[in-house]
Amino acid sequence: MGWSATAAACHELDRWEDATRVADPDGPSNGWVWRGDRYFWEIGPELADGAIQGDAYRRVSDGLADRVGGWRIEPNGCVHQWPVGLRGLVVAL
């Protein structure tokens, strides 16, 4: 079974991973630091329209995190909702 997201949406998600690797080379590819707090994203279920969406979380301690919002990359690669604090990293790349 393959991934059903569009190439444009996957390309944008790749940009997010590149930005977080540059910002924190020793951190996870889906994590970033913003205003002193550590965040990460999780990808949600596949969508029939080819978009990618998921949730963002703030780490509160080892093994614990609070959900801080959702995000969505449209099928055309445009970001409809950004995870907290990530937009600045991606735009700066």
Secondary structure, 3 states (H helix, E strand, C coil): CCCCCCHHHHHHHHHHHHHHHHHCCCCCCCEEEECCEEEEEEECCCCCCCCEEEEEEEEEECCEEEEEEEEEECCCCCEEECCCCCHHHHHHC
